[in-house]
Amino acid sequence: MNFDNLTTRIKEIQTQLSQQVAHSVNIAVSTRNWLIGCYIVEYEQNGDDRSNYGERLLKCLEEKISITGMTERRFREFRRLYLVYPQLVTIISSYLKTTSISNSIHTGAGVQVENIDFESFAIRRIASAESQKWQTPPEKLFYQLPYSHLLLISKIKEPIKRAFYETEAIKGCWSYKELERQINSLYFERSGLSKDKQMLSSLVNRNAHKIAPSEIIKNPISLEFIGLKEKDIVMESDLETALLNHLQEFLLELGNGFCFEARQKRILIDGVYYKADLVFYHRILKCHVIVELKTDKFKHEFASQLNLYLNYYKNEMMQPDDNFPIGLLMCTDFGQTTVRYATAGLDENIFVSKYKINLPTENELQDYLSNINMH
């Protein structure tokens, strides 16, 4: 062995064992959080003294337990994880039986406590749950998706949509950021509208970031009218084009008083051209309305961009009898707090709204998911 061999061996060991450790830690974290969620739900439904706490239960837990990371917010996440994935009970039970912590969980590590059977809780939950046809095999969920992925996907209410992202994230070994990006860019909806779903999936995964160990404005705005026609692959840009091609329906959806002025309006500032997606004039409010459509979840830079356009219209386009322009930022989703912080200090006439589109039939997506899970 020479020095180069030594450095190579050390790097290989570091890489391989780091991956193993990360995988083991993720499994343990998923187990812990699912179990906590299970016990919380059972207590909320059948606890002897649950009426003493009511809606303050999770806050009281945070104060009583007083452990870093065990907060009201986290307890809420753990509860959601269990409610969405009660079917993990068999896998988690088997996992616990192979570890040295199994007995300590049931006996309280030597402390005299009641032996609480979490398995019976979950079985009752499964029995009372809705149809289970949209389910990824529990062993795949548990062993192939990190807790962070499960937590993000558990926010999705539609079972078929959850199953879609579970399957694609597993198949593509997506990182958390990649999973989040695909959800925000409406990959599920684009896949449903694409004729060749496998081709789109291959394209998405080829460019995906893989896992590394280390009140005038409606909200939401429905875009069912855009009527995207089937094609081989429906890209993010197709959503924007479809909306801009259906201005009449869009105006009706926005409400009364909107008069169309320009599409992809060019704005020249300091020698740089910018393009505002849509510009309207509102005959009742007597002001311009600038609409920016983003095929992504809200980001703070979107608000800054729209604020730039509003200031331009105030200084260059407003007539003496006009009111200040209004900006409408349309995104696939947004967080209220993020929007509040990002727009604080900017033009008060900036509004953020989310939009939704109409999906094709579930049968096509069911066939797609079934074909993937067969391989």
C-alpha positions in Angstrom: 0.0 0.0 0.0 1.2 3.4 -0.9 0.0 6.9 0.1 -2.4 7.1 -2.8 -3.9 3.7 -2.0 -4.4 4.9 1.6 -6.2 8.1 0.7 -8.4 6.1 -1.8 -9.4 3.5 0.9 -10.2 6.2 3.4 -12.4 8.1 1.0 -14.2 4.9 0.0 -14.8 3.9 3.7 -16.0 7.4 4.5 -18.5 7.5 1.5 -19.9 4.0 2.0 -20.3 4.1 5.8 -21.6 7.7 5.7 -24.4 6.5 3.4 -25.1 3.6 5.7 -25.2 5.8 8.8 -27.4 8.4 7.1 -29.8 5.6 6.1 -29.9 4.1 9.6 -30.5 7.5 11.2 -33.4 8.3 8.8 -35.1 5.0 9.6 -34.7 5.7 13.3 -36.1 9.2 12.9 -39.1 8.0 10.9 -39.8 5.4 13.5 -39.6 7.8 16.5 -41.7 10.5 14.9 -44.4 8.0 13.7 -44.6 6.4 17.1 -44.9 9.8 18.8 -47.7 10.7 16.3 -49.4 7.4 17.0 -49.5 8.0 20.8 -50.7 11.6 20.4 -53.6 10.6 18.2 -54.6 7.7 20.5 -54.5 10.0 23.5 -56.5 12.7 21.7 -59.2 10.1 21.0 -59.2 8.0 24.1 -57.0 9.6 26.8 -58.6 9.4 30.3 -57.8 13.1 31.1 -57.7 14.5 27.5 -60.5 17.0 28.3 -58.1 18.7 30.7 -55.9 19.8 27.8 -58.1 20.0 24.7 -56.6 22.1 21.9 -53.6 23.1 24.1 -52.4 19.5 24.3 -49.4 19.9 21.9 -48.3 23.1 23.6 -48.6 21.5 27.0 -46.5 18.6 25.7 -43.8 21.0 24.6 -43.7 22.7 28.0 -43.7 19.4 30.0 -41.2 17.4 27.9 -38.8 20.4 27.4 -36.5 18.6 25.0 -34.8 20.4 22.1 -36.7 19.7 18.9 -39.9 18.5 20.7 -42.0 21.5 19.9 -45.7 22.1 19.3 -45.0 22.4 15.6 -43.1 19.1 15.5 -45.7 17.3 17.4 -48.3 18.5 14.9 -46.0 17.1 12.1 -45.6 13.8 13.9 -49.4 13.5 14.2 -49.9 14.2 10.5 -47.3 11.6 9.6 -49.1 8.9 11.5 -52.6 9.9 10.3 -51.4 9.8 6.7 -49.3 6.6 7.0 -50.9 4.3 9.6 -50.0 1.4 7.2 -46.3 1.7 8.4 -47.3 -0.1 11.6 -46.2 -3.6 10.4 -42.8 -2.4 9.1 -42.1 -0.3 12.2 -43.1 -3.1 14.5 -40.7 -5.5 12.7 -38.0 -2.9 12.8 -38.4 -2.4 16.5 -38.2 -6.1 17.2 -34.7 -6.2 15.6 -33.3 -3.4 17.7 -32.3 -3.1 21.3 -34.7 -0.3 21.9 -37.8 -2.5 21.5 -38.1 -3.5 25.1 -37.3 -0.1 26.4 -40.2 1.4 24.4 -42.6 -1.2 25.8 -41.4 -1.2 29.4 -40.2 2.4 29.8 -36.5 1.4 30.1 -36.9 -0.1 33.6 -39.5 2.3 34.8 -42.9 0.9 35.8 -45.3 2.1 33.2 -48.3 0.7 31.4 -47.5 -1.4 28.4 -49.2 0.5 25.6 -49.8 -1.4 22.4 -49.2 1.0 19.5 -49.9 -1.7 17.0 -53.6 -2.1 17.9 -53.9 1.7 17.6 -52.6 1.7 14.1 -54.7 -1.3 13.0 -57.8 0.4 14.2 -56.8 3.5 12.3 -56.2 1.5 9.1 -59.6 -0.1 9.5 -61.4 3.2 9.8 -59.4 4.9 7.0 -60.7 5.7 3.5 -60.0 3.5 0.5 -56.4 2.2 0.5 -56.1 1.7 -3.3 -53.6 4.6 -3.6 -50.9 3.2 -1.5 -47.2 2.8 -2.1 -45.9 -0.5 -0.5 -45.1 0.3 3.2 -41.6 -1.2 3.0 -40.7 1.2 0.2 -42.0 4.2 2.1 -40.1 3.2 5.2 -36.8 2.1 3.8 -36.4 4.2 0.7 -37.9 7.6 1.7 -36.2 9.7 4.4 -38.4 11.3 7.0 -38.1 14.7 5.4 -39.6 13.4 2.2 -42.5 11.6 4.0 -43.2 14.8 6.0 -43.3 16.9 2.8 -45.5 14.4 0.9 -47.8 14.0 3.9 -49.0 17.6 3.4 -50.7 16.5 0.1 -54.3 15.8 0.7 -55.1 13.7 -2.4 -54.1 10.0 -2.0 -53.3 9.5 -5.7 -51.1 12.6 -5.8 -49.3 11.4 -2.7 -48.7 8.0 -4.3 -47.4 9.7 -7.4 -44.7 11.7 -5.6 -43.8 8.8 -3.4 -43.2 6.6 -6.4 -41.3 9.2 -8.4 -39.2 10.2 -5.5 -38.2 6.6 -4.8 -37.6 5.8 -8.5 -35.5 9.0 -9.0 -33.7 9.0 -5.6 -34.7 12.7 -5.4 -33.2 15.0 -2.8 -35.6 17.0 -0.6 -35.1 20.1 -2.7 -35.8 18.2 -5.9 -39.0 16.7 -4.5 -40.1 20.2 -3.3 -39.3 21.7 -6.7 -41.3 19.0 -8.6 -44.3 19.5 -6.3 -44.2 23.2 -6.7 -43.8 23.0 -10.5 -46.9 20.8 -10.8 -45.1 17.7 -12.0 -48.1 15.5 -11.1 -50.5 17.7 -13.1 -48.1 17.8 -16.1 -47.7 14.1 -16.0 -51.4 13.6 -16.1 -51.7 15.8 -19.2 -48.7 14.2 -21.0 -49.3 11.4 -23.5 -45.9 9.8 -22.8 -45.7 9.8 -19.1 -42.6 7.5 -19.1 -40.8 9.9 -21.4 -41.6 12.9 -19.1 -40.5 10.9 -16.1 -37.2 10.0 -17.7 -36.6 13.6 -18.6 -37.4 14.8 -15.1 -35.2 12.3 -13.5 -32.3 12.8 -15.9 -32.2 16.5 -14.7 -33.1 15.8 -11.1 -30.9 16.5 -8.1 -30.3 13.2 -6.4 -30.1 12.4 -2.7 -26.8 13.1 -1.1 -25.9 11.7 2.3 -24.9 15.1 3.6 -60.7 40.4 -2.1 -60.9 41.7 -5.9 -58.4 39.0 -6.5 -59.8 35.6 -6.1 -57.8 33.0 -4.2 -57.3 30.4 -5.3 -57.9 31.1 -9.0 -59.2 28.2 -11.0 -57.5 27.6 -14.3 -59.7 24.6 -15.4 -60.5 26.6 -18.6 -57.0 26.5 -20.0 -57.8 23.2 -21.7 -54.3 22.0 -22.3 -54.3 19.5 -25.1 -52.5 16.2 -24.8 -49.0 16.1 -26.1 -46.0 13.9 -25.6 -44.6 16.0 -22.7 -46.2 18.9 -20.9 -43.5 21.2 -19.7 -43.7 24.0 -17.1 -43.7 26.6 -19.9 -46.8 25.0 -21.4 -48.9 26.0 -18.4 -47.9 29.6 -18.8 -48.6 29.6 -22.6 -52.0 27.9 -22.1 -53.1 30.5 -19.6 -51.9 33.4 -21.8 -53.8 31.9 -24.8 -57.1 31.9 -22.9 -57.4 35.6 -22.0 -61.2 35.7 -22.3 -61.7 33.0 -19.8 -59.0 34.4 -17.6 -60.7 37.8 -17.5 -64.0 36.2 -16.5 -62.3 34.2 -13.7 -60.6 37.3 -12.4 -63.9 39.2 -12.1 -65.6 42.3 -13.6 -63.8 45.4 -14.9 -60.6 43.9 -16.3 -59.7 45.2 -19.8 -56.8 43.5 -21.5 -54.0 45.8 -22.6 -50.8 43.8 -23.3 -49.2 40.4 -23.2 -45.5 40.0 -22.5 -45.3 43.8 -22.2 -41.7 45.0 -22.7 -40.4 47.4 -20.1 -37.0 49.1 -20.6 -35.1 50.1 -17.5 -31.5 51.1 -17.5 -31.0 49.6 -20.9 -32.4 46.2 -19.8 -35.6 44.8 -21.2 -38.1 43.1 -18.8 -41.4 41.4 -19.7 -44.5 41.7 -17.7 -46.7 38.6 -18.4 -50.1 40.4 -18.6 -51.2 44.0 -18.3 -54.8 45.0 -17.8 -56.6 48.2 -17.1 -59.4 48.0 -14.5 -62.3 50.4 -15.5 -63.8 50.4 -12.1 -60.7 50.9 -10.0 -59.2 53.1 -12.7 -55.7 51.6 -12.5 -53.4 49.2 -14.3 -53.3 45.6 -13.1 -50.0 43.8 -13.8 -50.2 40.0 -13.6 -47.1 37.8 -13.2 -47.6 34.0 -13.6 -45.1 31.7 -11.9 -45.1 27.9 -12.4 -43.5 27.5 -8.9 -44.2 28.1 -5.3 -43.8 31.7 -4.1 -40.3 33.0 -3.7 -39.3 36.4 -2.3 -37.6 37.5 -5.5 -41.0 37.2 -7.3 -42.4 40.1 -5.2 -39.3 42.2 -5.9 -39.7 41.7 -9.6 -43.4 42.7 -9.5 -42.6 45.7 -7.3 -40.2 46.9 -10.0 -43.0 46.8 -12.6 -45.4 48.7 -10.4 -42.9 51.4 -9.7 -42.2 51.7 -13.5 -46.0 52.1 -14.2 -46.3 54.7 -11.4 -43.6 56.9 -12.9 -43.9 56.2 -16.6 -47.4 55.1 -17.4 -49.9 56.6 -14.9 -52.2 59.3 -16.2 -53.3 62.2 -13.9 -56.7 60.7 -13.1 -55.3 57.1 -12.6 -55.0 55.4 -9.3 -51.8 53.5 -8.3 -51.3 50.2 -10.2 -52.0 46.8 -8.7 -49.8 43.8 -9.0 -51.1 40.2 -9.0 -48.6 37.5 -8.5 -50.0 34.0 -9.3 -48.1 31.0 -8.0 -48.7 27.3 -7.6 -48.6 27.8 -3.8 -47.4 30.1 -1.1 -46.8 30.4 2.6 -48.6 33.3 4.4 -45.7 34.2 6.6 -43.2 34.1 3.7 -45.5 36.4 1.6 -45.9 38.8 4.6 -42.2 39.1 5.2 -41.3 39.3 1.5 -43.9 42.1 0.7 -43.3 44.1 3.9 -42.0 47.5 2.8 -43.0 47.0 -0.8 -45.9 48.4 -2.7 -49.1 47.7 -0.6 -50.9 46.9 -3.9 -49.1 43.6 -4.4 -51.4 40.6 -4.1 -50.3 37.0 -4.1 -52.7 34.3 -5.3 -52.4 30.6 -6.0 -54.0 28.9 -9.0 -55.1 25.3 -9.8 -55.7 23.4 -13.0 -58.1 20.6 -13.9 -56.7 17.1 -13.9 -57.4 14.3 -16.4 -59.2 11.1 -15.2 -57.7 9.1 -12.4 -57.6 5.9 -14.5 -54.7 7.1 -16.6 -52.7 8.0 -13.5 -53.6 4.7 -11.8 -52.4 2.8 -14.8 -49.2 4.8 -14.7 -48.5 4.1 -11.1 -49.4 0.5 -11.4 -46.9 0.0 -14.2 -44.2 1.7 -12.2 -44.8 -0.4 -9.1 -44.7 -3.6 -11.2 -41.0 -3.0 -12.1 
